[in-house]
Each structure stands twice: as C-alpha cells, then as structure tokens.
C-alpha cells in the first residue's frame, strides 16, 4: 500500500511531466525570430508550430489536469500530509492551463 506522501510525489511528477512540453513549446514560439508571412515555407512552419502547441496543450490538459485532480483528492482525504509543494504545483498547472482559454475568450 502506498502512503499518501508517495501518491502526492507521483502526482507532482505527473503534473510536471504533463506541463513541461507546453512550457517548452511556448518558450520555443516566443524565442523564434518573427515570421515573414510572404514566404510560403514560413507560413507552413507557423501552422506546424501552432499544431504542436495545440497538441502539447491537450497533452498537458489530460496529464496535468488529471494529476492535479488526483493530487487535490489525496490532499483532501489526508489533511495531515504536507502538501505545500503539491499545492504550489497545482496552482501553477491551473494557471498555465487556464491562461490560453482566457486569452482566447478575450480575443474573441
């Protein structure tokens, strides 16, 4: 039988593993040179980059979102466990997953 602390560690690792591809994709998109929309190859590259980010977001939503819910359930069932790190990671994951949705709503 796993202890609640071990379950929280696993949930933390899964939350981070789910969110890292999205964070790397966002960093890669921001750090790239500006695109010249008149060159067809760069337009294709831009669509490929957007596709990769959408895939990374869906991956993060499934893995990090589910792990965050699992972590919250563990912390709620076992209030005596030290869950400060878990709480911080859950907050970061929540922010990273909600910001694109909020930006899309504001842009639309």
C-alpha positions as protocol buffer text, in pm:
chain_id: "A"
residue {
  index: 1
  type: UNK
  ca { x: 0 y: 0 z: 0 }
}
residue {
  index: 2
  type: UNK
  ca { x: 133 y: 342 z: -95 }
}
residue {
  index: 3
  type: UNK
  ca { x: 142 y: 620 z: 157 }
}
residue {
  index: 4
  type: UNK
  ca { x: -38 y: 947 z: 81 }
}
residue {
  index: 5
  type: UNK
  ca { x: 301 y: 1121 z: 62 }
}
residue {
  index: 6
  type: UNK
  ca { x: 415 y: 877 z: -209 }
}
residue {
  index: 7
  type: UNK
  ca { x: 94 y: 933 z: -402 }
}
residue {
  index: 8
  type: UNK
  ca { x: 146 y: 1309 z: -386 }
}
residue {
  index: 9
  type: UNK
  ca { x: 503 y: 1270 z: -514 }
}
residue {
  index: 10
  type: UNK
  ca { x: 380 y: 1067 z: -810 }
}
residue {
  index: 11
  type: UNK
  ca { x: 104 y: 1322 z: -879 }
}
residue {
  index: 12
  type: UNK
  ca { x: 360 y: 1604 z: -865 }
}
residue {
  index: 13
  type: UNK
  ca { x: 586 y: 1427 z: -1112 }
}
residue {
  index: 14
  type: UNK
  ca { x: 295 y: 1362 z: -1347 }
}
residue {
  index: 15
  type: UNK
  ca { x: 177 y: 1724 z: -1326 }
}
residue {
  index: 16
  type: UNK
  ca { x: 524 y: 1850 z: -1412 }
}
residue {
  index: 17
  type: UNK
  ca { x: 571 y: 1593 z: -1688 }
}
residue {
  index: 18
  type: UNK
  ca { x: 241 y: 1695 z: -1842 }
}
residue {
  index: 19
  type: UNK
  ca { x: 305 y: 2069 z: -1832 }
}
residue {
  index: 20
  type: UNK
  ca { x: 672 y: 2075 z: -1945 }
}
residue {
  index: 21
  type: UNK
  ca { x: 609 y: 2011 z: -2318 }
}
residue {
  index: 22
  type: UNK
  ca { x: 363 y: 2300 z: -2323 }
}
residue {
  index: 23
  type: UNK
  ca { x: 606 y: 2533 z: -2144 }
}
residue {
  index: 24
  type: UNK
  ca { x: 887 y: 2435 z: -2382 }
}
residue {
  index: 25
  type: UNK
  ca { x: 656 y: 2493 z: -2679 }
}
residue {
  index: 26
  type: UNK
  ca { x: 557 y: 2837 z: -2554 }
}
residue {
  index: 27
  type: UNK
  ca { x: 922 y: 2925 z: -2494 }
}
residue {
  index: 28
  type: UNK
  ca { x: 1016 y: 2798 z: -2841 }
}
residue {
  index: 29
  type: UNK
  ca { x: 739 y: 3004 z: -3002 }
}
residue {
  index: 30
  type: UNK
  ca { x: 836 y: 3322 z: -2819 }
}
residue {
  index: 31
  type: UNK
  ca { x: 1209 y: 3282 z: -2879 }
}
residue {
  index: 32
  type: UNK
  ca { x: 1177 y: 3231 z: -3255 }
}
residue {
  index: 33
  type: UNK
  ca { x: 1250 y: 3512 z: -3498 }
}
residue {
  index: 34
  type: UNK
  ca { x: 949 y: 3693 z: -3642 }
}
residue {
  index: 35
  type: UNK
  ca { x: 785 y: 3527 z: -3937 }
}
residue {
  index: 36
  type: UNK
  ca { x: 761 y: 3680 z: -4282 }
}
residue {
  index: 37
  type: UNK
  ca { x: 410 y: 3590 z: -4395 }
}
residue {
  index: 38
  type: UNK
  ca { x: 504 y: 3647 z: -4761 }
}
residue {
  index: 39
  type: UNK
  ca { x: 728 y: 3337 z: -4766 }
}
residue {
  index: 40
  type: UNK
  ca { x: 519 y: 3019 z: -4805 }
}
residue {
  index: 41
  type: UNK
  ca { x: 767 y: 2800 z: -4618 }
}
residue {
  index: 42
  type: UNK
  ca { x: 738 y: 3017 z: -4309 }
}
residue {
  index: 43
  type: UNK
  ca { x: 359 y: 3008 z: -4324 }
}
residue {
  index: 44
  type: UNK
  ca { x: 377 y: 2628 z: -4319 }
}
residue {
  index: 45
  type: UNK
  ca { x: 622 y: 2639 z: -4031 }
}
residue {
  index: 46
  type: UNK
  ca { x: 386 y: 2866 z: -3839 }
}
residue {
  index: 47
  type: UNK
  ca { x: 92 y: 2628 z: -3886 }
}
residue {
  index: 48
  type: UNK
  ca { x: 310 y: 2337 z: -3778 }
}
residue {
  index: 49
  type: UNK
  ca { x: 416 y: 2529 z: -3467 }
}
residue {
  index: 50
  type: UNK
  ca { x: 53 y: 2608 z: -3381 }
}
residue {
  index: 51
  type: UNK
  ca { x: -38 y: 2241 z: -3428 }
}
residue {
  index: 52
  type: UNK
  ca { x: 241 y: 2131 z: -3197 }
}
residue {
  index: 53
  type: UNK
  ca { x: 127 y: 2380 z: -2932 }
}
residue {
  index: 54
  type: UNK
  ca { x: -233 y: 2261 z: -2957 }
}
residue {
  index: 55
  type: UNK
  ca { x: -117 y: 1901 z: -2917 }
}
residue {
  index: 56
  type: UNK
  ca { x: 103 y: 1998 z: -2620 }
}
residue {
  index: 57
  type: UNK
  ca { x: -190 y: 2184 z: -2462 }
}
residue {
  index: 58
  type: UNK
  ca { x: -422 y: 1883 z: -2499 }
}
residue {
  index: 59
  type: UNK
  ca { x: -150 y: 1656 z: -2358 }
}
residue {
  index: 60
  type: UNK
  ca { x: -99 y: 1893 z: -2062 }
}
residue {
  index: 61
  type: UNK
  ca { x: -472 y: 1921 z: -2007 }
}
residue {
  index: 62
  type: UNK
  ca { x: -513 y: 1544 z: -1988 }
}
residue {
  index: 63
  type: UNK
  ca { x: -199 y: 1450 z: -1792 }
}
residue {
  index: 64
  type: UNK
  ca { x: -152 y: 1755 z: -1570 }
}
residue {
  index: 65
  type: UNK
  ca { x: -523 y: 1816 z: -1523 }
}
residue {
  index: 66
  type: UNK
  ca { x: -595 y: 1460 z: -1416 }
}
residue {
  index: 67
  type: UNK
  ca { x: -288 y: 1451 z: -1192 }
}
residue {
  index: 68
  type: UNK
  ca { x: -387 y: 1782 z: -1036 }
}
residue {
  index: 69
  type: UNK
  ca { x: -734 y: 1649 z: -956 }
}
residue {
  index: 70
  type: UNK
  ca { x: -580 y: 1333 z: -812 }
}
residue {
  index: 71
  type: UNK
  ca { x: -340 y: 1540 z: -601 }
}
residue {
  index: 72
  type: UNK
  ca { x: -624 y: 1758 z: -471 }
}
residue {
  index: 73
  type: UNK
  ca { x: -827 y: 1450 z: -380 }
}
residue {
  index: 74
  type: UNK
  ca { x: -534 y: 1297 z: -191 }
}
residue {
  index: 75
  type: UNK
  ca { x: -469 y: 1622 z: -4 }
}
residue {
  index: 76
  type: UNK
  ca { x: -836 y: 1649 z: 87 }
}
residue {
  index: 77
  type: UNK
  ca { x: -860 y: 1288 z: 211 }
}
residue {
  index: 78
  type: UNK
  ca { x: -541 y: 1313 z: 413 }
}
residue {
  index: 79
  type: UNK
  ca { x: -526 y: 1665 z: 562 }
}
residue {
  index: 80
  type: UNK
  ca { x: -227 y: 1574 z: 782 }
}
residue {
  index: 81
  type: UNK
  ca { x: 8 y: 1527 z: 486 }
}
residue {
  index: 82
  type: UNK
  ca { x: 247 y: 1805 z: 398 }
}
residue {
  index: 83
  type: UNK
  ca { x: 110 y: 1918 z: 63 }
}
residue {
  index: 84
  type: UNK
  ca { x: 261 y: 2267 z: 24 }
}
residue {
  index: 85
  type: UNK
  ca { x: 467 y: 2175 z: -282 }
}
residue {
  index: 86
  type: UNK
  ca { x: 175 y: 1992 z: -430 }
}
residue {
  index: 87
  type: UNK
  ca { x: -48 y: 2293 z: -376 }
}
residue {
  index: 88
  type: UNK
  ca { x: 200 y: 2526 z: -547 }
}
residue {
  index: 89
  type: UNK
  ca { x: 236 y: 2291 z: -844 }
}
residue {
  index: 90
  type: UNK
  ca { x: -144 y: 2261 z: -871 }
}
residue {
  index: 91
  type: UNK
  ca { x: -176 y: 2641 z: -875 }
}
residue {
  index: 92
  type: UNK
  ca { x: 91 y: 2675 z: -1147 }
}
residue {
  index: 93
  type: UNK
  ca { x: -69 y: 2400 z: -1356 }
}
residue {
  index: 94
  type: UNK
  ca { x: -410 y: 2562 z: -1316 }
}
residue {
  index: 95
  type: UNK
  ca { x: -276 y: 2900 z: -1426 }
}
residue {
  index: 96
  type: UNK
  ca { x: -89 y: 2757 z: -1725 }
}
residue {
  index: 97
  type: UNK
  ca { x: -395 y: 2560 z: -1838 }
}
residue {
  index: 98
  type: UNK
  ca { x: -647 y: 2842 z: -1787 }
}
residue {
  index: 99
  type: UNK
  ca { x: -450 y: 3135 z: -1935 }
}
residue {
  index: 100
  type: UNK
  ca { x: -482 y: 3018 z: -2300 }
}
residue {
  index: 101
  type: UNK
  ca { x: -858 y: 2977 z: -2257 }
}
residue {
  index: 102
  type: UNK
  ca { x: -893 y: 3323 z: -2101 }
}
residue {
  index: 103
  type: UNK
  ca { x: -681 y: 3480 z: -2375 }
}
residue {
  index: 104
  type: UNK
  ca { x: -892 y: 3310 z: -2640 }
}
residue {
  index: 105
  type: UNK
  ca { x: -1214 y: 3437 z: -2481 }
}
residue {
  index: 106
  type: UNK
  ca { x: -1075 y: 3790 z: -2455 }
}
residue {
  index: 107
  type: UNK
  ca { x: -952 y: 3782 z: -2816 }
}
residue {
  index: 108
  type: UNK
  ca { x: -1284 y: 3652 z: -2949 }
}
